[in-house]
Amino acid sequence: VAGAIRKGLRSIGCWKAEPLAVTGHSLGAAMGTLAAFELHAQGYNLTKVFTFGSPRVGNAAFARAADAALAAVPVFRVTRADDPVVHLPLYDMAFRHVGTEVYYRGATTEGFRVCNRSHEDATCAFLVPASEFRVCGHLRYLHPAKNGTLSGPMGESQCGS
């Protein structure tokens, strides 16, 4: 996939010196994290990374390597209290998050908290009990600032608008 992404960037005139931001949601967020690490290593001018509802991408060694490599790049991992995906794969399976968590306890209108860079800040999503997880939480990033869910028809029928 990396080669196709670089080819796609070149095809739209995005060369290594051009400012580049990476974003994604869910699996796209995990892929965005990997892409940011790879593109930065390839010399691209990565300026920021924003992921939404990302699962854990790698082990502790990867998380440390990514954080070290991207130390000069703002890497923000946006989470919601009711999103089950941000807890996968399970922490005790040795997977860890990358970047700084931006935690929303509820709707965007309720504000957010910028967490520490420990990968698993105990005052943010890490210790939310499983009883609070909702599939709709994974589909409602930026809600109510936007209409609808991020998943289209499936999300609309299960979560409302």
Contacts in CASP RR format, 6 or more apart in sequence:
PFRMAT RR
TARGET T0000
AUTHOR 0000-0000-0000
METHOD contacts of the structure
MODEL  1
VAGAIRKGLRSIGCWKAEPLAVTGHSLGAAMGTLAAFELHAQGYNLTKVF
TFGSPRVGNAAFARAADAALAAVPVFRVTRADDPVVHLPLYDMAFRHVGT
EVYYRGATTEGFRVCNRSHEDATCAFLVPASEFRVCGHLRYLHPAKNGTL
SGPMGESQCGS
1 31 0 8 1.000
2 35 0 8 1.000
2 38 0 8 1.000
5 35 0 8 1.000
5 39 0 8 1.000
6 39 0 8 1.000
6 42 0 8 1.000
8 14 0 8 1.000
9 15 0 8 1.000
9 20 0 8 1.000
9 44 0 8 1.000
14 20 0 8 1.000
16 42 0 8 1.000
16 43 0 8 1.000
16 44 0 8 1.000
16 45 0 8 1.000
17 45 0 8 1.000
18 45 0 8 1.000
19 45 0 8 1.000
19 47 0 8 1.000
20 39 0 8 1.000
20 44 0 8 1.000
20 45 0 8 1.000
20 46 0 8 1.000
20 47 0 8 1.000
21 46 0 8 1.000
21 47 0 8 1.000
21 48 0 8 1.000
21 49 0 8 1.000
21 50 0 8 1.000
22 32 0 8 1.000
22 35 0 8 1.000
22 36 0 8 1.000
22 39 0 8 1.000
22 46 0 8 1.000
22 48 0 8 1.000
22 49 0 8 1.000
22 50 0 8 1.000
23 29 0 8 1.000
23 32 0 8 1.000
23 49 0 8 1.000
23 50 0 8 1.000
23 51 0 8 1.000
23 52 0 8 1.000
24 31 0 8 1.000
24 32 0 8 1.000
24 50 0 8 1.000
24 51 0 8 1.000
24 52 0 8 1.000
24 54 0 8 1.000
25 51 0 8 1.000
25 52 0 8 1.000
25 53 0 8 1.000
25 141 0 8 1.000
25 150 0 8 1.000
26 52 0 8 1.000
26 53 0 8 1.000
26 54 0 8 1.000
26 55 0 8 1.000
26 85 0 8 1.000
26 138 0 8 1.000
26 150 0 8 1.000
27 55 0 8 1.000
28 51 0 8 1.000
28 54 0 8 1.000
29 51 0 8 1.000
29 52 0 8 1.000
29 53 0 8 1.000
29 54 0 8 1.000
29 55 0 8 1.000
29 77 0 8 1.000
30 51 0 8 1.000
30 54 0 8 1.000
30 55 0 8 1.000
30 57 0 8 1.000
32 49 0 8 1.000
32 51 0 8 1.000
33 49 0 8 1.000
33 51 0 8 1.000
33 54 0 8 1.000
33 57 0 8 1.000
33 66 0 8 1.000
33 75 0 8 1.000
33 98 0 8 1.000
34 57 0 8 1.000
36 46 0 8 1.000
36 49 0 8 1.000
36 66 0 8 1.000
36 70 0 8 1.000
36 73 0 8 1.000
36 75 0 8 1.000
37 65 0 8 1.000
37 66 0 8 1.000
37 69 0 8 1.000
37 70 0 8 1.000
37 98 0 8 1.000
39 46 0 8 1.000
40 46 0 8 1.000
40 69 0 8 1.000
40 70 0 8 1.000
40 73 0 8 1.000
41 69 0 8 1.000
46 70 0 8 1.000
46 73 0 8 1.000
47 73 0 8 1.000
47 74 0 8 1.000
48 73 0 8 1.000
48 74 0 8 1.000
48 75 0 8 1.000
48 76 0 8 1.000
49 70 0 8 1.000
49 73 0 8 1.000
49 74 0 8 1.000
49 75 0 8 1.000
49 76 0 8 1.000
49 99 0 8 1.000
50 76 0 8 1.000
50 78 0 8 1.000
51 76 0 8 1.000
51 77 0 8 1.000
51 78 0 8 1.000
52 78 0 8 1.000
52 141 0 8 1.000
52 142 0 8 1.000
52 150 0 8 1.000
53 77 0 8 1.000
53 78 0 8 1.000
53 79 0 8 1.000
53 80 0 8 1.000
53 83 0 8 1.000
53 85 0 8 1.000
53 86 0 8 1.000
53 138 0 8 1.000
53 141 0 8 1.000
54 77 0 8 1.000
54 85 0 8 1.000
54 86 0 8 1.000
54 97 0 8 1.000
55 85 0 8 1.000
55 86 0 8 1.000
55 88 0 8 1.000
55 89 0 8 1.000
55 95 0 8 1.000
56 88 0 8 1.000
56 89 0 8 1.000
56 91 0 8 1.000
56 95 0 8 1.000
56 96 0 8 1.000
56 97 0 8 1.000
57 63 0 8 1.000
57 66 0 8 1.000
57 95 0 8 1.000
57 97 0 8 1.000
57 98 0 8 1.000
58 95 0 8 1.000
58 96 0 8 1.000
58 98 0 8 1.000
59 94 0 8 1.000
59 95 0 8 1.000
59 96 0 8 1.000
60 94 0 8 1.000
60 96 0 8 1.000
60 119 0 8 1.000
62 96 0 8 1.000
62 98 0 8 1.000
63 96 0 8 1.000
63 97 0 8 1.000
63 98 0 8 1.000
63 119 0 8 1.000
66 75 0 8 1.000
66 98 0 8 1.000
66 99 0 8 1.000
67 75 0 8 1.000
67 98 0 8 1.000
67 99 0 8 1.000
67 117 0 8 1.000
67 119 0 8 1.000
70 98 0 8 1.000
70 99 0 8 1.000
74 100 0 8 1.000
75 98 0 8 1.000
75 99 0 8 1.000
75 100 0 8 1.000
76 99 0 8 1.000
76 100 0 8 1.000
76 101 0 8 1.000
76 102 0 8 1.000
77 97 0 8 1.000
77 98 0 8 1.000
77 99 0 8 1.000
77 100 0 8 1.000
77 101 0 8 1.000
77 102 0 8 1.000
78 101 0 8 1.000
78 102 0 8 1.000
78 104 0 8 1.000
78 141 0 8 1.000
79 86 0 8 1.000
79 101 0 8 1.000
79 102 0 8 1.000
79 103 0 8 1.000
79 104 0 8 1.000
79 124 0 8 1.000
79 125 0 8 1.000
80 86 0 8 1.000
80 103 0 8 1.000
80 104 0 8 1.000
80 106 0 8 1.000
80 125 0 8 1.000
80 137 0 8 1.000
80 138 0 8 1.000
80 140 0 8 1.000
80 141 0 8 1.000
81 103 0 8 1.000
81 104 0 8 1.000
81 105 0 8 1.000
81 106 0 8 1.000
81 125 0 8 1.000
81 128 0 8 1.000
81 132 0 8 1.000
82 106 0 8 1.000
82 128 0 8 1.000
82 132 0 8 1.000
82 133 0 8 1.000
82 134 0 8 1.000
82 136 0 8 1.000
82 137 0 8 1.000
83 125 0 8 1.000
83 133 0 8 1.000
83 134 0 8 1.000
83 137 0 8 1.000
83 138 0 8 1.000
84 130 0 8 1.000
84 133 0 8 1.000
84 134 0 8 1.000
84 135 0 8 1.000
84 138 0 8 1.000
85 138 0 8 1.000
86 97 0 8 1.000
86 125 0 8 1.000
87 125 0 8 1.000
87 128 0 8 1.000
87 130 0 8 1.000
87 133 0 8 1.000
89 95 0 8 1.000
91 120 0 8 1.000
91 126 0 8 1.000
96 119 0 8 1.000
96 120 0 8 1.000
97 119 0 8 1.000
97 120 0 8 1.000
98 119 0 8 1.000
99 117 0 8 1.000
99 119 0 8 1.000
100 114 0 8 1.000
100 115 0 8 1.000
100 116 0 8 1.000
100 117 0 8 1.000
101 114 0 8 1.000
101 115 0 8 1.000
101 121 0 8 1.000
101 124 0 8 1.000
101 125 0 8 1.000
102 112 0 8 1.000
102 113 0 8 1.000
102 114 0 8 1.000
102 115 0 8 1.000
103 112 0 8 1.000
103 113 0 8 1.000
103 114 0 8 1.000
103 115 0 8 1.000
103 121 0 8 1.000
103 124 0 8 1.000
103 125 0 8 1.000
104 110 0 8 1.000
104 111 0 8 1.000
104 112 0 8 1.000
105 111 0 8 1.000
105 112 0 8 1.000
105 113 0 8 1.000
107 143 0 8 1.000
107 144 0 8 1.000
108 142 0 8 1.000
108 143 0 8 1.000
108 144 0 8 1.000
108 145 0 8 1.000
109 144 0 8 1.000
109 145 0 8 1.000
113 123 0 8 1.000
113 124 0 8 1.000
115 121 0 8 1.000
115 123 0 8 1.000
115 124 0 8 1.000
120 126 0 8 1.000
135 158 0 8 1.000
135 159 0 8 1.000
136 149 0 8 1.000
136 155 0 8 1.000
136 158 0 8 1.000
136 159 0 8 1.000
136 160 0 8 1.000
137 159 0 8 1.000
139 149 0 8 1.000
139 150 0 8 1.000
139 151 0 8 1.000
139 155 0 8 1.000
139 159 0 8 1.000
140 148 0 8 1.000
140 149 0 8 1.000
140 150 0 8 1.000
140 159 0 8 1.000
141 150 0 8 1.000
143 149 0 8 1.000
147 161 0 8 1.000
148 156 0 8 1.000
148 159 0 8 1.000
148 160 0 8 1.000
148 161 0 8 1.000
149 155 0 8 1.000
149 156 0 8 1.000
149 159 0 8 1.000
149 160 0 8 1.000
END
